[in-house]
Amino acid sequence: MRPQHSNRLASAALAILIMTLGARAHATDLHVVSSGGFAQAYKDLSGPYERASGDHLVSEWGPSMGATKNAIPARLARGEPVDVVIMVGDALDKLMAEGRLEPGSKVVLANSPIACAVRRGAAQPDIGSVDGLRAALLQAPRVAYSDSASGEYIKHQLLDKLGIRKQMEGKAAQIPATPVGEIIAHGDADFGCQQRSELKPVKGIDLVGLIPQEVQLKTEYAGALVRGSRHPQAARALLRFLAAPANADAIEATGLESVASAH
């Protein structure tokens, strides 16, 4: 995390956390699985949480949906010992309805807009308008989008909204598991779109910008306790910490839009 954001973190949030956890006798190994959209914010905030709480976060990563073995629904289905999940809100709600998460434990953490990127140093198209985004997609020889929330929206809705579904056949690909930014950086796609917070940490690419508001979709990210967690008190404390207004700046520094106010 950048020093200025680290310095802003948390005196209030840490103080609340210390008071909340002060009565606990033993440190906890808390197992957390986060999807990519909130991953950088979680990484930046995990150190301060561990120092304040004394707990150790055992962190894993996986998409909120899809058929890959690391996807959060697949992890829960095979009984991995997870205490907290952080993922796309709609997918979390589905797991809650299936009885895999603790009722009432959902905590909304942030919203994430879709952005697009090119390989570092490549010409950047103007996607500030719907016509510009349409032209950028049509002109790119190879286009990538994710197999999670943003990619599902692009595949099932955005291409139709832009009227270019047929034109994109054969040159636009949905990428399973691997971040879209890495596909672009490795030269396997010329243009790609994903959550801004997932593109921003990737080296070797340039962010072109957000897709236009008229066709934008902001994805909610939320956390919840997994039903049967052995450490419910620590799990709830982590979610309170991540959602604390004092941490809003750190969350927004990763490209997300915090749902809490830091002021």
C-alpha positions in Angstrom: 0.0 0.0 0.0 1.2 3.5 -0.7 2.6 5.3 2.5 0.0 8.0 2.4 -2.9 5.5 2.4 -1.2 3.5 5.1 -0.9 6.5 7.3 -4.6 7.3 6.8 -5.7 3.8 7.8 -7.3 3.4 10.7 -6.6 5.0 13.9 -10.3 4.9 14.6 -10.9 1.6 12.9 -8.0 0.0 14.8 -9.1 1.4 18.1 -12.6 0.0 17.6 -11.1 -3.4 16.6 -8.8 -3.5 19.6 -11.7 -2.8 22.0 -13.9 -5.4 20.2 -11.3 -8.1 20.4 -9.7 -7.2 23.7 -11.5 -9.9 25.7 -10.4 -12.8 23.4 -7.9 -15.0 25.0 -6.3 -16.6 22.0 -5.2 -15.5 18.5 -7.1 -17.1 15.7 -6.1 -18.5 12.3 -9.0 -17.0 10.2 -9.5 -18.6 6.8 -10.6 -16.1 4.2 -11.3 -16.5 0.5 -11.6 -13.3 -1.6 -12.5 -12.8 -5.2 -10.3 -10.6 -7.4 -12.3 -7.5 -7.3 -11.7 -6.9 -3.6 -8.4 -8.7 -3.4 -6.0 -5.7 -3.5 -8.0 -3.8 -0.9 -8.1 -6.9 1.3 -4.3 -7.4 0.9 -3.6 -3.7 1.8 -5.8 -3.9 4.9 -4.9 -7.4 6.1 -1.6 -6.3 7.7 -3.2 -3.6 9.9 -5.9 -6.0 10.9 -3.4 -8.7 11.9 -1.3 -6.3 13.9 -4.3 -4.9 15.8 -6.1 -8.2 16.4 -3.3 -10.6 16.8 -5.1 -13.0 14.5 -3.5 -14.6 11.5 -5.3 -14.4 8.2 -5.0 -17.5 6.0 -5.9 -16.1 2.6 -6.9 -17.8 -0.6 -8.3 -16.4 -3.9 -10.9 -17.4 -6.3 -13.7 -16.1 -8.6 -17.2 -15.5 -7.3 -18.7 -17.7 -9.9 -17.7 -20.0 -12.8 -16.6 -23.6 -13.1 -12.9 -23.4 -12.0 -11.8 -25.4 -9.0 -10.8 -22.2 -7.1 -14.2 -20.6 -7.5 -15.7 -19.7 -4.1 -18.9 -21.8 -4.7 -16.8 -24.8 -5.6 -14.6 -24.4 -2.5 -17.6 -24.3 -0.2 -19.3 -27.2 -2.0 -16.3 -29.5 -1.3 -16.2 -28.4 2.3 -13.0 -26.3 2.5 -12.5 -24.9 6.0 -13.4 -21.3 5.2 -14.5 -18.7 7.8 -15.1 -15.6 5.6 -15.9 -15.1 1.9 -15.5 -11.8 0.1 -17.2 -11.8 -3.3 -19.6 -10.4 -5.8 -22.8 -9.5 -3.9 -25.3 -11.3 -6.2 -23.2 -14.5 -6.0 -22.9 -14.2 -2.3 -26.7 -13.8 -2.0 -27.1 -17.0 -3.9 -24.9 -18.9 -1.5 -26.8 -17.3 1.4 -30.1 -18.6 -0.1 -28.5 -22.1 -0.5 -27.7 -22.1 3.2 -23.9 -22.1 2.8 -23.5 -18.7 4.6 -24.6 -17.5 8.0 -27.9 -15.7 7.8 -27.7 -12.0 8.4 -23.9 -11.9 8.2 -23.6 -10.1 4.9 -21.6 -6.8 5.0 -21.4 -4.7 1.9 -17.9 -3.4 1.4 -17.6 -1.6 -2.0 -18.8 -1.1 -5.5 -16.6 -1.7 -8.5 -17.0 -0.2 -12.0 -15.8 -1.7 -15.2 -12.7 -0.3 -16.9 -10.7 -1.3 -20.0 -7.0 -1.6 -20.7 -4.4 -2.1 -23.4 -0.8 -3.4 -23.3 1.7 -0.9 -21.8 2.7 1.7 -24.4 0.0 0.7 -26.9 -2.3 3.4 -28.5 -5.2 4.1 -26.2 -8.6 4.4 -27.8 -11.1 7.0 -26.6 -13.8 5.1 -24.8 -15.4 8.1 -23.2 -18.6 7.7 -25.3 -20.7 4.7 -26.2 -19.6 5.2 -29.9 -16.0 5.3 -28.8 -16.3 2.1 -26.8 -18.0 0.4 -29.7 -15.2 1.4 -32.1 -12.5 0.3 -29.7 -14.0 -3.2 -29.4 -14.5 -3.5 -33.1 -11.0 -2.2 -34.0 -9.1 -4.4 -31.6 -7.9 -7.7 -33.2 -8.3 -9.6 -29.9 -10.5 -8.8 -27.0 -10.6 -10.3 -23.5 -13.1 -10.2 -20.7 -13.5 -12.2 -17.5 -15.6 -15.2 -16.4 -16.9 -13.3 -13.4 -19.4 -10.5 -12.9 -18.0 -8.0 -15.4 -17.4 -10.6 -18.1 -20.9 -12.1 -17.7 -22.4 -8.6 -18.2 -20.2 -8.0 -21.2 -21.0 -11.3 -22.8 -24.8 -11.4 -22.1 -25.7 -7.7 -22.2 -23.1 -5.1 -23.2 -22.3 -6.6 -26.7 -26.1 -6.5 -27.4 -26.4 -3.0 -26.1 -23.7 -1.9 -28.5 -25.1 -3.9 -31.3 -21.9 -5.8 -32.1 -22.4 -9.3 -30.8 -22.0 -10.9 -34.3 -19.0 -8.8 -35.2 -17.2 -9.8 -32.0 -17.6 -13.6 -32.6 -14.3 -15.3 -33.0 -12.2 -12.4 -31.7 -13.6 -11.8 -28.2 -12.9 -14.4 -25.5 -14.1 -15.0 -22.0 -11.0 -15.8 -19.8 -11.4 -18.3 -17.0 -9.6 -17.7 -13.7 -6.7 -15.6 -15.1 -7.0 -11.8 -14.7 -7.8 -10.1 -18.0 -4.9 -7.7 -17.4 -2.4 -10.5 -17.4 -3.7 -11.8 -20.7 -3.2 -8.3 -22.2 0.2 -7.8 -20.6 1.4 -11.2 -22.1 0.3 -10.1 -25.5 -2.5 -12.6 -25.9 -5.2 -9.8 -26.2 -5.0 -6.3 -27.5 -7.9 -4.8 -25.5 -9.8 -6.0 -22.5 -12.3 -5.0 -19.9 -12.8 -6.1 -16.3 -13.4 -4.5 -12.9 -11.1 -1.5 -12.5 -9.9 -2.9 -9.2 -8.7 -6.1 -10.9 -6.9 -4.3 -13.7 -5.2 -1.7 -11.6 -2.6 -4.0 -9.8 -1.5 -5.7 -13.0 1.9 -4.6 -14.4 2.5 -4.3 -18.1 -0.8 -2.6 -19.0 -2.2 0.9 -19.3 -5.7 1.6 -18.0 -7.7 3.4 -20.8 -10.6 4.4 -18.5 -14.0 3.4 -17.3 -16.7 2.4 -19.8 -19.3 5.1 -20.3 -21.9 5.7 -17.6 -24.7 4.9 -20.1 -23.6 1.3 -20.3 -21.6 1.0 -17.0 -22.4 -1.7 -14.5 -21.1 -1.4 -11.0 -20.6 -4.6 -9.1 -21.2 -4.9 -5.4 -18.6 -6.6 -3.3 -19.6 -8.0 0.1 -18.4 -10.3 2.8 -20.1 -12.9 5.0 -19.5 -15.7 7.4 -19.5 -19.2 6.2 -22.1 -21.3 8.0 -20.3 -23.5 10.6 -17.3 -21.2 10.9 -15.3 -22.1 14.0 -14.4 -18.5 14.6 -17.5 -16.4 14.2 -16.4 -13.6 16.6 -13.1 -13.1 14.7 -14.9 -13.4 11.4 -17.4 -10.7 12.3 -14.6 -8.5 13.6 -12.7 -8.7 10.3 -15.8 -7.7 8.3 -16.5 -4.7 10.7 -12.9 -3.6 10.2 -13.0 -3.9 6.4 -16.2 -1.9 6.3 -15.0 0.8 8.7 -15.3 4.4 7.4 -11.6 5.0 8.4 -10.6 2.5 5.7 -12.6 4.0 2.9 -9.5 5.8 1.5 -7.5 2.6 1.3 -10.3 0.8 -0.5 -10.8 3.6 -3.0 -7.0 3.7 -3.7 -7.4 0.3 -5.3 -10.0 1.4 -7.8 -13.1 0.5 -5.9 -15.8 2.9 -4.7 -16.2 2.6 -0.9 -19.7 2.4 0.5 -18.6 4.0 3.7 -17.5 7.6 4.2 -14.1 8.4 5.5 -15.2 11.8 6.6 
